[in-house]
Amino acid sequence: MPKQMKLGMFLRPAGHHLAAWRHSQSQADAGVNFRHFVDVARTAERGFFDMLFSADSATATSVFDERGLRRMAYVAWIEPFTLMAGLAAVTSHIGLVCTASTTYEEPFSLARRFASLDHISGGRAGWNLVTTGNHTAAYNFSRDSHPDKSDRYKRGREFADVVLGLWDSWDDDAFIRDRDSGIFFDPKKLHTLGHTGENFKVLGPLNVARSPQGRPVLVQAGASEQGKELAAETAEVVFAATPSIAEGRAFYTDVKGRMARFGRSPDDLKIMPGFFVTVGRTDREAREKREYLQSLIHPEVGLALLEQRTGLDLTGCDVDGPLPPINPNQAISSRASLLSDMARRENLTIRQLYTQIAGGRGHFDVCGSASTVADVMQNWFETGAADGFNIMPPVMPGGLDDFVDLVTPELQSRGLLRTQYEGATLRDRLGLRRPVSRYA
Ligand SMILES: Cc1cc2nc3c(=O)[nH]c(=O)nc-3n(C[C@H](O)[C@H](O)[C@H](O)COP(=O)(O)O)c2cc1C
């Protein structure tokens, strides 16, 4: 059978576009509407997606100020792990991957929750390990500051070790449940971790039996040196943000190239970049849909977004005028300087600049008919830039319906996507092996 691509459906309440909730094809109250998520999950199964994927943050406020923030839908919604547990009960095939932070959680409780989700869903759980980028999370967890990146990754590395150890607490056949003898489990098949390290002291064992997949699928999102090392050593899926195919290929080769050092084969890890996809029946229809969505971005949101990215104070600026210059020595990041250079080179107004960056949040942005979108996906897939994609519909449910009705059949007709679900677990679908316990 030819190799087929993997598909994640990146959940975001009303969709991924900044103005999604204002669009008539989105569900404006999606963030507190469980039925909406049930419909989305079932549509994704109809579209033969491998998994639902949820990001998460432990804070309501991004760095947007009040003007922009009061117009944003993503500030408050159902806690995604709880959501995944609910969705497990009303779906049958799709994987349930949720983000959780190694900086603001404890390994024992996280290991316990995700192993439980794996049981509840019959082997469809995955954990997206992040160290958390947003510093405001610190203030919700009794801290005065967010740890710096190197400390976060040190803790993250040890955190992953502890979680993986706890997931091996019980052998697959530990529970005999022999009513005649009255023996419930075989103590020889119980393993107490006894971890003591720099950040954690965890005795174990976990009070959840080894889960259907052996352990939940380990996903990682983090693109720095430390992030790529951690992924090469431990991750089974990487959620990447690569805004062009050249960057996609470079990231793919880089991360896969690191795996041999950890005794792993490149196939043990699937790289799935985010794809912000606007689909229409024709290229023109897709473009029109997108332009309409862009027109829904309120200037206050556009200005707040640009202030966040550039560090400039844009109070009182005319959105149809030019961006004020950034002093290169004071730029908050190299990306801020790049933005300002682009605006000047292309003679963009403030409005034109924020609409250009409002869509994919740094992910690859594609807009067109099913065959245009499938061409792009096929090219990434067949030329070493991706094993699959994390699809980000601009609005939900409308944009996901478009993808499933139009792009899914196109990919299937090219032999690039399954026509029925294979196997029983998320691992089976992703082509990942069931891990052997460290005690086997
Ligand atoms: C594609 C991608 C997705 C991410 N998703 C989340 C998320 O959902 N929640 C979160 O707290 N941090 C998220 N992060 C941030 C990471 O946790 C990480 O702390 C941050 O990116 C800095 O590390 P890095 O330089 O290795 O990327 C994400 C990062 C990337 C690159």
The ligand as an SDF file (V2000), in Angstrom:
LIG
                    3D

 31 33  0  0  0  0  0  0  0  0999 V2000
    3.7270   24.7560   16.9970 C   0  0  0  0  0  0  0  0  0  0  0  0
    3.7810   25.1640   18.4430 C   0  0  0  0  0  0  0  0  0  0  0  0
    2.6350   25.0030   19.2350 C   0  0  0  0  0  0  0  0  0  0  0  0
    2.6440   25.3550   20.5840 C   0  0  0  0  0  0  0  0  0  0  0  0
    1.5040   25.1740   21.3430 N   0  0  0  0  0  0  0  0  0  0  0  0
    1.4930   25.5710   22.6330 C   0  0  0  0  0  0  0  0  0  0  0  0
    0.3120   25.4410   23.4340 C   0  0  0  0  0  0  0  0  0  0  0  0
   -0.7350   24.9670   22.9890 O   0  0  0  0  0  0  0  0  0  0  0  0
    0.3640   25.8510   24.7280 N   0  0  0  0  0  0  0  0  0  0  0  0
    1.4890   26.3720   25.2750 C   0  0  0  0  0  0  0  0  0  0  0  0
    1.4550   26.7220   26.4510 O   0  0  0  0  0  0  0  0  0  0  0  0
    2.6270   26.5110   24.5500 N   0  0  0  0  0  0  0  0  0  0  0  0
    2.6450   26.1260   23.2480 C   0  0  0  0  0  0  0  0  0  0  0  0
    3.8060   26.2720   22.5090 N   0  0  0  0  0  0  0  0  0  0  0  0
    4.9890   26.9020   23.1390 C   0  0  0  0  0  0  0  0  0  0  0  0
    5.9950   25.9120   23.6480 C   0  0  0  0  0  0  0  0  0  0  0  0
    5.4770   25.3980   24.8270 O   0  0  0  0  0  0  0  0  0  0  0  0
    7.3480   26.5330   23.9760 C   0  0  0  0  0  0  0  0  0  0  0  0
    7.4170   26.8980   25.2930 O   0  0  0  0  0  0  0  0  0  0  0  0
    7.6900   27.7970   23.2570 C   0  0  0  0  0  0  0  0  0  0  0  0
    7.4290   27.6840   21.9030 O   0  0  0  0  0  0  0  0  0  0  0  0
    9.1530   28.0920   23.4140 C   0  0  0  0  0  0  0  0  0  0  0  0
    9.9160   26.9610   23.0570 O   0  0  0  0  0  0  0  0  0  0  0  0
   10.5390   26.7610   21.6140 P   0  0  0  0  0  0  0  0  0  0  0  0
   11.4150   27.9530   21.4060 O   0  0  0  0  0  0  0  0  0  0  0  0
   11.2660   25.4470   21.7230 O   0  0  0  0  0  0  0  0  0  0  0  0
    9.4600   26.7260   20.5790 O   0  0  0  0  0  0  0  0  0  0  0  0
    3.8130   25.8980   21.1600 C   0  0  0  0  0  0  0  0  0  0  0  0
    4.9570   26.0520   20.3570 C   0  0  0  0  0  0  0  0  0  0  0  0
    4.9560   25.7070   19.0260 C   0  0  0  0  0  0  0  0  0  0  0  0
    6.2160   25.8930   18.2250 C   0  0  0  0  0  0  0  0  0  0  0  0
  1  2  1  0
  2  3  1  0
  2 30  2  0
  3  4  2  0
  4  5  1  0
  4 28  1  0
  5  6  2  0
  6  7  1  0
  6 13  1  0
  7  8  2  0
  7  9  1  0
  9 10  1  0
 10 11  2  0
 10 12  1  0
 12 13  2  0
 13 14  1  0
 14 15  1  0
 14 28  1  0
 15 16  1  0
 16 17  1  0
 16 18  1  0
 18 19  1  0
 18 20  1  0
 20 21  1  0
 20 22  1  0
 22 23  1  0
 23 24  1  0
 24 25  2  0
 24 26  1  0
 24 27  1  0
 28 29  2  0
 29 30  1  0
 30 31  1  0
M  END
$$$$
